[in-house]
């Protein structure tokens, strides 16, 4: 099992994040969107800056091994809403793992992400988390959500935290 640590992304993580997205996930979108690494780098940069100045609005966390190699990253954004409600939710923008890792390691990293999202939701005092996927192979990802208390509807997974769970961490 690989040892790793999670921490908030910094601008020094930018190139590795963009490279992972291109290497492992670009083929998932390139028949629908025109991939633009510069646009992705710009948006990731904004998220890194935003989490620094508005820590309850956005989160971009990276998992790295002892050598500093990027193993996974996740990006969550608060202050989003469904069209049918004024209930604020955390929207998961990305949950990427290095697909060359073993399935056991990938599942462990995604399990970590689920906990990171809940911690962020508590910190931001938001009661709903919305995670979605557009990957072709999404079964294991969504099963892990369901196993962790999410309601899965199609490729969307929602979790409503208990009121006692969604208190700000002070």
C-alpha positions as CSV (number, residue, x, y, z in Angstrom):
1,X,0.0,0.0,0.0
2,X,1.3,3.4,-1.0
3,X,1.7,5.9,1.8
4,X,0.4,9.4,1.0
5,X,-0.9,12.6,2.5
6,X,-3.7,15.0,1.5
7,X,-3.2,18.8,1.5
8,X,-4.7,21.8,-0.1
9,X,-3.4,22.4,-3.6
10,X,-1.0,25.2,-4.3
11,X,0.1,26.7,-7.6
12,X,3.0,24.3,-7.5
13,X,0.6,21.5,-8.0
14,X,-1.0,23.0,-11.1
15,X,1.1,21.3,-13.8
16,X,0.6,17.8,-12.3
17,X,-3.1,18.4,-11.9
18,X,-3.5,19.4,-15.6
19,X,-1.2,16.5,-16.7
20,X,-3.3,14.0,-14.8
21,X,-6.5,15.3,-16.3
22,X,-5.0,15.1,-19.8
23,X,-3.4,11.7,-19.4
24,X,-6.3,9.8,-17.7
25,X,-9.5,11.7,-18.3
26,X,-9.3,13.8,-21.5
27,X,-10.6,10.9,-23.6
28,X,-13.8,10.9,-21.5
29,X,-14.7,14.4,-22.7
30,X,-13.1,14.9,-26.1
31,X,-16.0,13.6,-28.1
32,X,-18.2,16.2,-26.4
33,X,-16.0,19.1,-25.4
34,X,-12.8,20.5,-27.0
35,X,-10.2,20.0,-24.3
36,X,-8.2,23.1,-23.6
37,X,-5.4,22.5,-21.1
38,X,-4.8,26.3,-20.8
39,X,-8.5,26.8,-19.9
40,X,-8.3,24.0,-17.3
41,X,-5.1,25.4,-15.9
42,X,-6.7,28.8,-15.6
43,X,-9.8,27.4,-13.8
44,X,-7.7,25.3,-11.5
45,X,-5.6,28.4,-10.7
46,X,-8.7,30.4,-9.9
47,X,-9.8,27.6,-7.5
48,X,-6.4,27.5,-5.8
49,X,-6.6,31.3,-5.2
50,X,-10.2,31.2,-4.2
51,X,-9.7,28.5,-1.6
52,X,-6.9,30.6,-0.1
53,X,-9.0,33.8,0.2
54,X,-12.4,32.2,0.6
55,X,-11.8,28.9,2.3
56,X,-15.5,28.1,2.8
57,X,-16.3,28.7,-0.9
58,X,-13.9,26.3,-2.7
59,X,-11.6,23.4,-2.0
60,X,-8.9,21.8,-4.2
61,X,-7.0,19.0,-2.4
62,X,-4.2,16.8,-3.6
63,X,-2.9,13.4,-2.4
64,X,0.8,12.9,-2.9
65,X,3.2,10.1,-2.1
66,X,6.4,10.5,-0.1
67,X,8.3,11.5,-3.3
68,X,5.8,14.2,-4.1
69,X,4.1,12.4,-6.9
70,X,0.4,13.3,-7.5
71,X,-1.8,10.3,-6.8
72,X,-5.2,12.0,-6.8
73,X,-7.0,15.3,-6.5
74,X,-10.5,16.6,-5.7
75,X,-12.2,19.9,-6.3
76,X,-15.3,21.0,-4.6
77,X,-17.3,24.2,-4.8
78,X,-19.8,25.6,-2.4
79,X,-22.5,28.2,-3.1
80,X,-24.2,26.2,-5.8
81,X,-27.9,25.5,-6.0
82,X,-30.3,23.2,-7.8
83,X,-32.8,25.0,-10.0
84,X,-35.7,23.8,-7.9
85,X,-34.5,24.9,-4.4
86,X,-32.6,27.6,-2.6
87,X,-30.8,25.0,-0.5
88,X,-27.1,25.6,-0.9
89,X,-25.0,22.6,-1.9
90,X,-21.4,21.6,-2.3
91,X,-20.8,20.5,-5.9
92,X,-18.0,18.1,-6.7
93,X,-16.2,19.4,-9.7
94,X,-13.5,16.8,-10.0
95,X,-12.5,13.5,-8.3
96,X,-9.5,12.3,-10.3
97,X,-7.1,9.4,-9.3
98,X,-4.1,8.1,-11.1
99,X,-5.6,5.2,-13.1
100,X,-2.3,3.3,-13.0
101,X,-2.8,2.7,-9.3
102,X,-4.3,-0.6,-8.1
103,X,-8.1,-0.6,-7.8
104,X,-7.7,-1.0,-4.1
105,X,-5.6,2.1,-3.9
106,X,-8.0,4.1,-6.1
107,X,-10.9,3.1,-3.9
108,X,-9.1,4.1,-0.8
109,X,-8.3,7.5,-2.4
110,X,-12.0,8.0,-3.4
111,X,-13.1,7.0,0.1
112,X,-10.8,9.7,1.4
113,X,-12.4,12.2,-1.0
114,X,-15.9,11.4,0.3
115,X,-14.6,12.3,3.8
116,X,-12.9,15.4,2.6
117,X,-16.1,16.6,1.0
118,X,-18.1,16.0,4.2
119,X,-15.5,17.9,6.2
120,X,-15.6,20.8,3.7
121,X,-19.4,20.8,3.8
122,X,-19.3,21.0,7.6
123,X,-16.7,23.8,7.5
124,X,-18.7,25.7,4.9
125,X,-22.0,25.0,6.9
126,X,-23.6,23.4,3.8
127,X,-25.9,20.4,4.3
128,X,-26.1,18.9,0.8
129,X,-23.3,17.4,-1.3
130,X,-23.8,16.7,-5.0
131,X,-21.3,14.5,-6.8
132,X,-21.7,13.5,-10.4
133,X,-19.8,11.6,-13.1
134,X,-19.7,11.5,-16.8
135,X,-17.2,8.6,-17.1
136,X,-18.2,5.5,-19.1
137,X,-17.2,3.2,-16.2
138,X,-19.0,4.7,-13.2
139,X,-20.4,1.7,-11.4
140,X,-17.8,1.3,-8.7
141,X,-17.6,5.1,-8.1
142,X,-21.4,5.4,-7.6
143,X,-21.6,2.2,-5.5
144,X,-19.0,3.7,-3.2
145,X,-21.2,6.8,-2.8
146,X,-24.2,4.6,-2.0
147,X,-22.2,2.7,0.5
148,X,-21.4,6.0,2.2
149,X,-25.0,7.2,2.5
150,X,-25.5,9.0,-0.8
151,X,-28.7,8.7,-2.7
152,X,-27.7,7.8,-6.3
153,X,-30.0,8.9,-9.1
154,X,-28.5,8.2,-12.6
155,X,-25.0,9.5,-12.6
156,X,-25.7,11.9,-9.7
157,X,-25.2,11.2,-6.1
158,X,-26.6,13.4,-3.3
159,X,-26.0,13.4,0.4
160,X,-27.9,15.4,2.9
161,X,-25.9,15.7,6.1
162,X,-27.7,15.6,9.4
163,X,-28.2,19.1,11.0
164,X,-25.8,18.2,13.7
165,X,-23.2,17.2,11.1
166,X,-23.3,20.4,9.2
167,X,-22.1,22.8,11.8
168,X,-19.1,25.1,11.1
169,X,-15.7,23.8,12.3
170,X,-14.4,26.6,14.5
